[in-house]
Amino acid sequence: MGSPMGKLWSKAQAALEKCDRVVIIGLSLREADYQTRWLLRTALTVGRPRDVEIDIVNVSPEDRDRLRRFFLNL
């Protein structure tokens, strides 16, 4: 049986794979956030038959730019 965190990540991936819209609030998505990057990249691209609307809410212009670049590269 997996750990509680492993189960949480699996549930997050399943939810992201089914969604039509994602709202990212306060996430910096720095290079060290490799698990979050992997989750988003995998869930929002692999086998997706449709586009996903992504809204970014973050007060930091640097973080917003980083997130935009990440999602544009998917």
Buried (B, 14 or more C-beta within 10 A) or exposed (E): EEEEEEEEBEEBBEEBBEBEEBEBEEBBBEEEBEEBBEBBBEBBEEEEEEEBEBEBEBEEEEBBEBBEEBBEEE
